[in-house]
Structures are given as structure tokens and as C-alpha cells.
């Protein structure tokens, strides 16, 4: 087998390879630092109130999925928003009389 001499590689090929390596490195660095937009409690309360007003006549089981869909439409990352948190916010808003109990799930 013939040995390969590194000095025989043309200079323009080395420059092209260095540019490609720099692009790959910058893409991976950018992807690793991408920040996600998590909904705050205020954001969640606003979306729950909006969804509750739109949710007249739907079964309560569908309500959390509507809230999550609205959050995603606003650009939020919803992995950490669970049903329990959505229902807790909904119940607090109803008990404070911010929104009416349109789903009929809060017991007084």
C-alpha cells in the first residue's frame, strides 16, 4: 500500500475543508445554545382564561389539549406544562372570579 503525503494536498482543497469545518462547528454551537421560550405563570393564566371563554360546550377532558395548542401557537415550549398545572390555574381563576366556570368542574 502506498503512503499518503499530506504535503501533496492542494492548498485550495485545504481551505475548502477548513471553511466546511468552521460552518459545521458554528451550526453545532448555535444549536446547543438555543433557548426555548417557557410559559410563565402569567402567560399560562392568560391562555387558560382565553381558552375557558372559547371552551363553551366542549368536554372538560379536551380543555388541557386546547390550552397546550394555544401555548404552542404563541411560540411557547410546552413540555413542562402538565394537566395538573392547567387545572390548578383554571380553578384559581374561577375561585377568584376572574373567569366563569364554563366547564362546570369547580366544586364550591
Order of alpha helices (4+ residues) and beta strands (2+ residues): alpha-alpha-alpha-alpha
